[in-house]
Amino acid sequence: MAEGASFAQACRELKLWAPTLREWMKKHPPQQSAFQEVAVEVSPPEPQTISLVLPNGLRFEGLDISTAASLAKRFK
C-alpha cells in the first residue's frame, strides 16, 4: 500500500481476508510514513546574457538582449 495500492488490492495480493490484514496493521503500524517532509528553496533565476559578435569582428560579452539589440543597430 505504500506504493499506492488500495487496501482491497493489498488483500488480494497477500491472499488475506480484509479483517485479518486490518488487525495485523493495527498491531504492527508502519514505522515510517510513505511521505517525507522536504524543504524547497526558491532562488531567483540567473540573469540571461548573450555575446554579440559584429561582422567587423567587434565582440561584446555578457549583454542583456535589449543592449545587444541596440548595439547591433548602432554598428550596422
C-alpha positions as CSV (number, residue, x, y, z in Angstrom):
1,M,0.0,0.0,0.0
2,A,3.0,2.3,0.4
3,E,3.3,2.2,-3.4
4,G,-0.3,3.4,-3.8
5,A,-2.2,0.1,-3.9
6,S,-5.6,0.0,-2.5
7,F,-6.4,-1.9,0.7
8,A,-8.5,-4.4,-1.3
9,Q,-5.7,-4.9,-3.8
10,A,-3.2,-5.5,-1.0
11,C,-5.6,-8.1,0.5
12,R,-5.8,-9.9,-2.9
13,E,-2.0,-9.8,-3.5
14,L,-1.3,-11.1,0.0
15,K,-4.1,-13.6,-0.1
16,L,-5.5,-12.4,3.2
17,W,-9.0,-11.6,4.3
18,A,-9.6,-7.9,4.9
19,P,-10.2,-8.2,8.7
20,T,-7.0,-10.2,9.1
21,L,-4.9,-7.5,7.3
22,R,-6.7,-4.7,9.2
23,E,-5.9,-6.4,12.6
24,W,-2.3,-7.0,11.6
25,M,-1.9,-3.4,10.6
26,K,-3.3,-2.2,13.9
27,K,-0.8,-4.4,15.8
28,H,2.1,-3.5,13.5
29,P,1.8,0.0,12.3
30,P,4.3,1.2,9.6
31,Q,7.4,2.6,11.1
32,Q,7.6,5.4,8.7
33,S,5.1,7.3,6.6
34,A,5.2,6.9,2.8
35,F,5.5,10.7,2.7
36,Q,8.7,12.5,3.7
37,E,8.9,16.1,4.7
38,V,11.0,18.2,2.3
39,A,12.3,21.8,2.2
40,V,12.1,23.6,-1.1
41,E,14.3,26.7,-1.6
42,V,13.5,29.1,-4.3
43,S,16.3,31.2,-5.6
44,P,16.0,33.9,-8.2
45,P,16.8,32.9,-11.7
46,E,20.3,33.8,-13.1
47,P,20.1,36.7,-15.5
48,Q,20.4,35.6,-19.1
49,T,23.2,37.1,-21.0
50,I,24.4,36.8,-24.6
51,S,27.5,37.5,-26.6
52,L,27.4,39.7,-29.7
53,V,29.9,39.5,-32.5
54,L,29.6,42.1,-35.2
55,P,30.6,41.5,-38.8
56,N,33.7,43.7,-38.3
57,G,34.9,41.4,-35.5
58,L,33.9,43.6,-32.6
59,R,32.8,41.3,-29.7
60,F,30.6,42.2,-26.7
61,E,30.2,39.7,-23.8
62,G,27.5,39.4,-21.1
63,L,24.9,41.6,-22.6
64,D,21.2,41.6,-22.0
65,I,19.0,41.2,-25.1
66,S,18.0,44.9,-25.1
67,T,21.6,46.2,-25.0
68,A,22.7,43.6,-27.7
69,A,19.9,44.8,-30.0
70,S,20.8,48.4,-29.5
71,L,24.4,47.8,-30.3
72,A,23.6,45.7,-33.3
73,K,21.5,48.5,-34.7
74,R,24.2,51.1,-33.9
75,F,27.1,49.3,-35.5
76,K,25.1,48.1,-38.5
